[in-house]
Amino acid sequence: MNEPKEDKTKVQPLTIQSFSQFPSEIDGCSCYFSSTEKTFKQRQYILATNLDSLAFITIDNHPTKLKLIKSTAKPHAFTNFDHVEIFGNKDYNVTIDIKYKKSTDSEVWIDEGTITITRQDGQKLVTKFYGECGC
């Protein structure tokens, strides 16, 4: 009996990895999200943004920089309300569906929601997040 041959052209599923050091472009007002509240408290993040135009995420073990494409948030306003941000580059589109939970300080708020990563080949990964935005 012949064994089926392994298909080496099979697309590998997307994965994201956490990081604990922010890129230098993340300075001042920012958002940083983790997989869970527990990993957030351990300072293990899966995505960080500068609240302006950039996001950073590690996809398939590669640190990835993304530029803001679209946001339903009002420009130059605190984002203490539900909104969606879309970031991308030539390889990925990342949609962040942010659900405002509560303020913890005058310029800090807790958010939860989902991050959807879509690779150019159509492969998609959706993961939940817990995190914080503020100045």
Backbone as ProteinMPNN parsed JSONL, in Angstrom:
{"seq_chain_A": "MNEPKEDKTKVQPLTIQSFSQFPSEIDGCSCYFSSTEKTFKQRQYILATNLDSLAFITIDNHPTKLKLIKSTAKPHAFTNFDHVEIFGNKDYNVTIDIKYKKSTDSEVWIDEGTITITRQDGQKLVTKFYGECGC", "coords_chain_A": {"N_chain_A": [[0.849, -1.183, 0.0], [0.588, 2.175, -0.844], [1.889, 4.995, 0.802], [0.464, 8.204, 1.418], [1.992, 11.049, -0.027], [3.724, 13.715, 1.585], [2.473, 16.976, 1.405], [4.361, 19.5, 0.464], [3.809, 22.036, -0.252], [1.847, 22.973, 1.303], [0.213, 25.476, 3.118], [1.461, 27.052, 5.958], [-0.084, 27.47, 9.138], [-0.949, 30.663, 10.554], [0.828, 32.194, 13.25], [1.154, 33.947, 16.352], [3.477, 35.613, 18.451], [4.459, 36.539, 21.759], [5.919, 39.548, 23.17], [8.172, 41.463, 25.227], [9.564, 43.811, 25.266], [9.173, 47.081, 24.078], [9.175, 48.419, 20.743], [11.286, 51.168, 19.669], [9.76, 53.154, 18.45], [7.407, 53.191, 19.822], [6.514, 55.293, 22.038], [5.528, 57.303, 24.631], [2.114, 58.217, 24.384], [0.157, 55.319, 23.921], [-1.043, 52.027, 22.932], [-1.208, 48.775, 24.273], [-1.46, 45.365, 24.035], [-2.343, 42.138, 25.303], [-2.638, 38.524, 25.33], [-4.234, 37.615, 27.438], [-5.588, 38.763, 30.609], [-3.904, 37.887, 32.614], [-1.411, 37.413, 31.252], [-0.988, 40.001, 30.471], [-0.474, 41.297, 32.907], [1.927, 40.086, 33.375], [3.493, 41.357, 31.609], [3.693, 40.511, 28.93], [3.242, 41.013, 25.74], [1.134, 41.064, 22.798], [0.616, 42.853, 20.806], [1.372, 46.21, 19.976], [0.668, 49.688, 19.738], [1.224, 53.063, 18.571], [-0.773, 54.866, 19.006], [-1.208, 56.529, 16.894], [-0.089, 56.05, 14.201], [1.289, 53.661, 13.8], [1.763, 50.106, 14.29], [2.923, 47.23, 16.049], [3.695, 43.815, 15.882], [4.404, 40.377, 16.477], [4.632, 38.035, 14.119], [4.57, 34.728, 13.105], [7.092, 34.329, 14.266], [8.454, 36.621, 13.447], [9.236, 39.919, 14.006], [6.991, 42.47, 13.217], [6.204, 45.39, 11.494], [3.561, 47.648, 11.102], [1.451, 49.89, 9.267], [-1.023, 52.383, 9.959], [-4.09, 52.072, 8.358], [-6.82, 52.586, 8.403], [-9.222, 53.981, 10.657], [-11.913, 53.975, 12.97], [-11.955, 55.694, 15.024], [-12.018, 59.022, 16.351], [-9.858, 61.524, 15.058], [-7.0, 62.525, 16.957], [-8.25, 62.225, 19.417], [-9.069, 60.907, 22.643], [-9.41, 57.433, 22.966], [-11.618, 56.254, 24.398], [-13.837, 54.626, 23.83], [-15.74, 52.207, 21.95], [-14.158, 51.037, 19.005], [-12.691, 50.487, 15.71], [-9.588, 49.597, 14.329], [-7.471, 49.454, 11.517], [-4.549, 48.071, 10.389], [-1.682, 47.676, 8.231], [0.66, 46.087, 5.941], [2.787, 45.081, 3.207], [2.513, 42.349, 3.45], [0.576, 41.631, 5.393], [-2.708, 42.285, 6.775], [-4.083, 43.754, 9.604], [-6.693, 43.77, 11.754], [-8.073, 45.458, 14.421], [-10.451, 45.097, 16.73], [-11.743, 46.987, 19.028], [-12.99, 47.072, 22.267], [-14.087, 49.195, 24.591], [-13.604, 49.118, 28.092], [-13.15, 50.21, 30.798], [-12.068, 53.175, 32.59], [-8.929, 53.657, 34.141], [-7.472, 55.648, 35.059], [-7.047, 59.197, 34.584], [-6.109, 59.421, 31.975], [-5.881, 56.832, 31.036], [-7.06, 53.69, 29.938], [-8.822, 50.559, 30.01], [-9.094, 47.953, 27.662], [-10.75, 45.421, 25.724], [-11.038, 42.867, 23.215], [-10.814, 41.801, 19.782], [-8.189, 40.642, 17.646], [-7.592, 40.43, 14.293], [-5.712, 38.799, 11.993], [-4.739, 38.849, 8.677], [-3.143, 37.175, 6.198], [-1.462, 37.745, 3.036], [-1.934, 35.525, 1.388], [-4.435, 34.753, 2.106], [-4.731, 33.295, 4.423], [-5.925, 33.28, 7.763], [-6.055, 34.517, 11.118], [-7.666, 34.773, 14.176], [-7.686, 36.288, 17.288], [-8.316, 36.799, 20.766], [-7.93, 39.717, 22.888], [-6.577, 41.471, 25.755], [-6.001, 44.578, 27.221], [-4.37, 47.822, 27.468], [-4.71, 51.303, 26.943], [-3.303, 54.55, 26.693], [-1.832, 57.607, 28.013]], "CA_chain_A": [[0.0, 0.0, 0.0], [1.379, 3.394, -0.936], [1.617, 6.058, 1.766], [0.326, 9.514, 0.755], [3.164, 11.916, 0.106], [3.494, 14.973, 2.292], [2.351, 18.133, 0.521], [5.281, 20.532, 0.96], [3.294, 23.354, -0.614], [0.793, 23.307, 2.255], [0.427, 26.753, 3.792], [1.56, 26.94, 7.408], [-1.015, 28.372, 9.826], [-0.376, 31.849, 11.188], [1.027, 32.192, 14.696], [1.69, 35.194, 16.906], [4.278, 35.422, 19.644], [4.471, 37.702, 22.643], [7.175, 40.264, 23.382], [8.122, 42.252, 26.461], [10.236, 45.088, 25.002], [8.517, 47.857, 23.03], [10.041, 49.079, 19.761], [11.568, 52.569, 20.007], [8.696, 54.02, 17.921], [6.328, 53.224, 20.818], [6.996, 56.184, 23.083], [4.451, 58.227, 24.993], [0.77, 57.647, 24.283], [0.215, 54.052, 23.196], [-1.874, 50.895, 23.331], [-0.463, 47.526, 24.292], [-2.428, 44.311, 24.261], [-1.865, 40.787, 25.602], [-3.634, 37.474, 25.087], [-5.122, 37.509, 28.601], [-5.262, 39.695, 31.695], [-2.75, 37.322, 33.317], [-0.176, 37.692, 30.502], [-0.81, 41.453, 30.509], [0.188, 41.604, 34.173], [3.287, 39.565, 33.252], [4.127, 42.203, 30.588], [3.893, 39.744, 27.706], [2.313, 41.674, 24.832], [1.047, 40.517, 21.442], [0.509, 43.96, 19.857], [1.525, 47.555, 20.534], [0.494, 50.768, 18.77], [1.622, 54.368, 19.086], [-1.993, 55.694, 19.012], [-1.126, 57.526, 15.834], [0.042, 55.546, 12.844], [2.08, 52.432, 13.709], [1.514, 48.978, 15.177], [3.966, 46.212, 16.018], [3.223, 42.491, 16.27], [5.332, 39.338, 16.033], [3.884, 37.028, 13.375], [5.428, 33.625, 12.641], [8.42, 34.601, 14.847], [9.077, 37.779, 12.806], [8.699, 41.223, 14.404], [6.347, 43.043, 12.036], [5.759, 46.779, 11.62], [2.383, 47.909, 10.284], [1.005, 51.284, 9.236], [-2.463, 52.578, 10.074], [-4.801, 52.241, 7.092], [-8.144, 53.151, 8.651], [-9.684, 53.921, 12.036], [-13.213, 54.596, 13.229], [-11.758, 56.648, 16.121], [-11.869, 60.414, 15.94], [-8.449, 61.934, 15.113], [-6.497, 63.289, 18.098], [-9.172, 62.106, 20.544], [-8.885, 59.713, 23.455], [-10.235, 56.363, 22.411], [-12.339, 55.584, 25.467], [-15.089, 54.152, 23.265], [-15.516, 51.112, 21.012], [-13.772, 51.436, 17.657], [-11.927, 49.52, 14.929], [-8.408, 50.116, 13.642], [-6.913, 48.52, 10.544], [-3.144, 48.311, 10.079], [-1.229, 46.743, 7.215], [1.878, 46.236, 5.153], [2.663, 44.3, 1.972], [2.278, 40.939, 3.773], [-0.517, 41.39, 6.332], [-3.663, 43.269, 7.267], [-4.427, 43.446, 10.991], [-7.86, 44.518, 12.199], [-8.215, 45.431, 15.87], [-11.804, 45.471, 17.139], [-11.489, 47.412, 20.404], [-14.167, 47.303, 23.102], [-13.725, 49.946, 25.792], [-14.133, 48.517, 29.316], [-13.206, 51.165, 31.91], [-10.912, 54.043, 32.809], [-8.204, 53.374, 35.378], [-6.801, 56.908, 35.373], [-7.626, 60.222, 33.723], [-5.677, 59.223, 30.591], [-5.587, 55.411, 30.85], [-8.269, 52.904, 29.909], [-8.708, 49.126, 29.744], [-9.844, 47.501, 26.495], [-10.731, 44.025, 25.311], [-11.535, 42.764, 21.855], [-10.184, 40.785, 18.931], [-7.202, 40.997, 16.627], [-7.7, 39.543, 13.143], [-4.559, 38.917, 11.104], [-4.966, 38.214, 7.389], [-1.94, 37.134, 5.364], [-1.77, 37.962, 1.627], [-2.422, 34.29, 0.767], [-5.783, 34.505, 2.592], [-4.687, 32.657, 5.749], [-6.466, 34.22, 8.749], [-6.001, 34.159, 12.531], [-8.413, 35.681, 15.048], [-7.37, 36.033, 18.689], [-8.828, 37.793, 21.714], [-6.891, 40.438, 23.63], [-6.845, 42.303, 26.931], [-4.909, 45.528, 27.262], [-4.471, 49.169, 28.004], [-4.31, 52.44, 26.116], [-3.199, 55.75, 27.489], [-0.69, 58.51, 27.89]], "C_chain_A": [[0.891, 1.241, 0.0], [0.923, 4.406, 0.102], [1.421, 7.362, 0.999], [1.571, 10.348, 1.005], [2.769, 13.2, 0.807], [3.47, 16.119, 1.286], [3.208, 19.257, 1.079], [4.829, 21.934, 0.587], [2.196, 23.804, 0.34], [1.158, 24.583, 3.018], [0.446, 26.525, 5.304], [0.579, 27.909, 8.061], [-0.266, 29.544, 10.47], [-0.219, 31.625, 12.687], [1.486, 33.578, 15.118], [2.422, 34.855, 18.192], [4.26, 36.703, 20.464], [5.872, 38.305, 22.721], [7.042, 41.084, 24.654], [8.797, 43.613, 26.308], [9.52, 45.805, 23.863], [9.535, 48.387, 22.029], [10.195, 50.559, 20.113], [10.487, 53.523, 19.505], [7.501, 54.101, 18.87], [6.846, 54.002, 22.021], [5.878, 57.174, 23.389], [3.108, 57.519, 24.905], [0.805, 56.388, 23.423], [-0.871, 53.104, 23.684], [-0.984, 49.674, 23.329], [-1.399, 46.449, 24.794], [-1.74, 42.97, 24.467], [-2.985, 39.789, 25.316], [-4.672, 37.396, 26.2], [-4.744, 38.577, 29.622], [-4.024, 39.204, 32.451], [-1.451, 37.625, 32.571], [0.081, 39.197, 30.42], [-0.064, 41.858, 31.778], [1.631, 41.097, 34.197], [4.104, 40.333, 32.201], [4.56, 41.416, 29.355], [2.835, 40.205, 26.714], [2.302, 40.991, 23.464], [0.926, 41.61, 20.386], [0.683, 45.266, 20.597], [1.33, 48.571, 19.415], [0.934, 52.084, 19.411], [0.457, 55.359, 19.108], [-2.036, 56.7, 17.877], [-1.114, 56.871, 14.463], [0.749, 54.209, 12.71], [1.591, 51.368, 14.692], [2.646, 47.975, 14.992], [3.395, 44.916, 16.578], [4.267, 41.49, 15.788], [4.504, 38.205, 15.428], [4.863, 35.993, 12.846], [6.89, 33.868, 13.032], [9.165, 35.761, 14.184], [8.447, 39.063, 13.345], [8.212, 41.962, 13.155], [5.838, 44.435, 12.355], [4.628, 47.01, 10.628], [2.025, 49.388, 10.349], [-0.517, 51.342, 9.291], [-3.059, 52.838, 8.692], [-6.115, 52.976, 7.318], [-8.48, 53.015, 10.127], [-11.061, 54.562, 12.14], [-13.138, 55.552, 14.412], [-11.62, 58.057, 15.556], [-10.397, 60.806, 16.052], [-8.154, 62.775, 16.351], [-7.453, 63.279, 19.295], [-8.819, 60.859, 21.347], [-9.851, 58.65, 22.959], [-10.904, 55.558, 23.515], [-13.763, 55.246, 25.007], [-14.749, 53.024, 22.294], [-15.134, 51.664, 19.641], [-12.956, 50.33, 17.008], [-10.755, 50.234, 14.279], [-7.884, 49.034, 12.706], [-5.503, 48.976, 10.205], [-2.718, 47.331, 8.997], [0.148, 47.048, 6.693], [1.726, 45.33, 3.941], [2.306, 42.839, 2.233], [1.01, 40.666, 4.566], [-1.455, 42.575, 6.442], [-4.054, 42.818, 8.665], [-5.566, 44.381, 11.404], [-8.0, 44.339, 13.704], [-9.608, 45.968, 16.2], [-11.753, 45.721, 18.642], [-12.803, 47.717, 21.121], [-13.703, 47.947, 24.403], [-14.386, 49.31, 27.011], [-14.258, 49.53, 30.452], [-11.956, 52.027, 31.926], [-10.258, 53.646, 34.122], [-7.483, 54.614, 35.879], [-7.406, 57.94, 34.427], [-7.241, 60.037, 32.257], [-5.282, 57.772, 30.319], [-6.898, 54.635, 30.871], [-7.97, 51.459, 29.522], [-9.62, 48.782, 28.565], [-9.759, 45.986, 26.375], [-11.217, 43.994, 23.876], [-10.858, 41.643, 21.099], [-9.195, 41.424, 17.967], [-7.356, 39.962, 15.522], [-6.532, 39.823, 12.209], [-4.895, 38.175, 9.82], [-3.688, 38.322, 6.57], [-2.366, 37.263, 3.904], [-2.323, 36.715, 0.926], [-3.823, 33.915, 1.256], [-5.844, 33.82, 3.943], [-5.1, 33.688, 6.806], [-6.332, 33.641, 10.157], [-6.759, 35.213, 13.311], [-8.084, 35.302, 16.483], [-7.95, 37.148, 19.553], [-7.651, 38.506, 22.378], [-7.485, 41.135, 24.842], [-5.708, 43.293, 26.99], [-5.289, 46.902, 27.731], [-4.049, 50.173, 26.941], [-4.199, 53.642, 27.021], [-1.943, 56.542, 27.249], [0.045, 58.607, 29.225]], "O_chain_A": [[1.844, 1.325, 0.775], [-0.273, 4.649, 0.266], [2.133, 7.611, 0.027], [2.128, 10.353, 2.103], [1.657, 13.705, 0.656], [4.341, 16.216, 0.421], [2.828, 19.9, 2.057], [5.403, 22.917, 1.057], [1.669, 24.908, 0.197], [2.282, 24.733, 3.498], [-0.449, 25.884, 5.855], [0.422, 29.039, 7.599], [0.891, 29.421, 10.872], [-1.035, 30.948, 13.313], [2.125, 34.295, 14.347], [2.044, 33.94, 18.922], [4.073, 37.799, 19.936], [6.867, 37.662, 22.386], [5.933, 41.367, 25.105], [8.609, 44.485, 27.156], [9.283, 45.218, 22.807], [10.641, 48.764, 22.416], [9.333, 51.135, 20.777], [10.311, 54.599, 20.076], [6.666, 54.994, 18.73], [7.517, 53.458, 22.898], [5.346, 57.81, 22.48], [2.979, 56.361, 25.302], [1.397, 56.375, 22.343], [-1.525, 53.342, 24.699], [-0.1, 49.546, 22.481], [-2.045, 46.593, 25.831], [-0.691, 42.699, 23.882], [-4.132, 40.172, 25.089], [-5.849, 37.144, 25.942], [-3.698, 39.215, 29.504], [-3.194, 40.008, 32.876], [-0.479, 38.054, 33.193], [1.23, 39.626, 30.312], [0.866, 42.663, 31.729], [2.461, 41.612, 34.946], [5.259, 40.0, 31.939], [5.645, 41.627, 28.812], [1.666, 39.834, 26.83], [3.302, 40.421, 23.026], [1.111, 41.343, 19.198], [0.2, 45.419, 21.719], [1.766, 48.353, 18.284], [1.007, 52.199, 20.634], [0.678, 56.565, 19.217], [-2.836, 57.634, 17.911], [-2.011, 57.1, 13.653], [0.807, 53.662, 11.609], [1.081, 51.676, 15.769], [3.247, 47.884, 13.921], [2.71, 44.909, 17.601], [4.944, 41.738, 14.79], [3.771, 37.51, 16.131], [5.862, 36.336, 12.214], [7.803, 33.645, 12.237], [10.38, 35.877, 14.339], [7.249, 39.28, 13.164], [8.933, 42.065, 12.163], [5.137, 44.647, 13.345], [4.718, 46.62, 9.464], [2.266, 50.054, 11.356], [-1.209, 50.479, 8.751], [-2.595, 53.707, 7.955], [-6.489, 53.862, 6.55], [-8.075, 52.05, 10.775], [-11.342, 55.564, 11.484], [-14.144, 56.163, 14.774], [-11.163, 58.25, 14.429], [-9.746, 60.461, 17.038], [-8.952, 63.626, 16.744], [-7.461, 64.216, 20.092], [-8.328, 59.875, 20.794], [-10.981, 58.953, 22.578], [-10.778, 54.335, 23.568], [-14.745, 55.535, 25.69], [-13.603, 52.898, 21.864], [-15.718, 52.642, 19.174], [-12.574, 49.358, 17.661], [-10.902, 51.333, 13.746], [-7.857, 47.854, 13.054], [-5.286, 50.114, 9.79], [-3.321, 46.268, 8.855], [0.725, 48.103, 6.956], [0.622, 44.854, 3.673], [1.838, 42.154, 1.324], [0.422, 39.593, 4.438], [-1.057, 43.722, 6.233], [-4.325, 41.638, 8.889], [-5.423, 45.604, 11.405], [-8.041, 43.215, 14.205], [-9.902, 47.143, 15.978], [-11.723, 44.779, 19.434], [-13.617, 48.51, 20.648], [-13.016, 47.322, 25.21], [-15.576, 48.996, 26.984], [-15.34, 49.7, 31.012], [-10.925, 51.668, 31.358], [-10.942, 53.336, 35.097], [-6.949, 54.629, 36.988], [-8.2, 57.585, 33.555], [-7.987, 60.464, 31.376], [-4.438, 57.513, 29.462], [-7.754, 54.884, 31.719], [-7.008, 51.171, 28.81], [-10.755, 49.251, 28.478], [-8.819, 45.358, 26.862], [-11.749, 44.985, 23.376], [-10.39, 40.667, 21.685], [-9.345, 42.57, 17.543], [-7.264, 38.761, 15.773], [-6.378, 40.933, 11.699], [-5.29, 37.01, 9.859], [-3.209, 39.42, 6.286], [-3.5, 36.93, 3.56], [-3.094, 36.833, -0.026], [-4.349, 32.872, 0.868], [-6.911, 33.768, 4.554], [-4.671, 34.841, 6.748], [-6.475, 32.436, 10.363], [-6.527, 36.409, 13.135], [-8.187, 34.134, 16.86], [-8.059, 38.295, 19.118], [-6.537, 37.986, 22.43], [-8.691, 41.357, 24.946], [-4.551, 42.904, 26.827], [-6.355, 47.127, 28.303], [-3.146, 49.916, 26.145], [-4.923, 53.747, 28.012], [-1.11, 56.203, 26.409], [1.041, 59.322, 29.331]]}, "name": "protein", "num_of_chains": 1, "seq": "MNEPKEDKTKVQPLTIQSFSQFPSEIDGCSCYFSSTEKTFKQRQYILATNLDSLAFITIDNHPTKLKLIKSTAKPHAFTNFDHVEIFGNKDYNVTIDIKYKKSTDSEVWIDEGTITITRQDGQKLVTKFYGECGC"}
